[in-house]
Amino acid sequence: MKLGRLNHVGVATPSIERSVAAYRELMGAAVVREPFDLPAQGVRVCFVDAANSQIELIEPLGADSPIVKFLERNPEGGQHHLCFEVADIEEARTWYEGKGVRILGPTRIGAHGTPIFFLHPKDMGGVLTEIMESPKQAH
């Protein structure tokens, strides 16, 4: 297993629109993708492109969204997770399981349309870590 490219930093927000405005005004973000709902994960998503990665803005889709509790603790939002790419998601899952790292839930399709899973923050130095299979097409 080899650490792949940092694909994105996930940032929970109570308002994608407000966060996009801040990234444009304060950081000079020029490329902001169209927001979309990801009902399977209970979030609305918007990607902000950076030169070497992306910021994934995530907003709850409803009261049962998995990020509601995070926003209760952090009402203005904040860094939620880091996402790293791997060449083969099943190989990576097997490798992490063999290391005794707790995996949160099943492998599922993420916002980039590729398989993902999350690693428990207590096994990753306090950081919720998303592992995603590298997209076949450049983004």
Summary of the structure (lengths in Angstrom):
residues: 139
radius of gyration: 14.8
end to end distance: 23.4
largest distance: 45.0
contacts: 393
relative contact order: 0.20
helix: 24%
strand: 37%
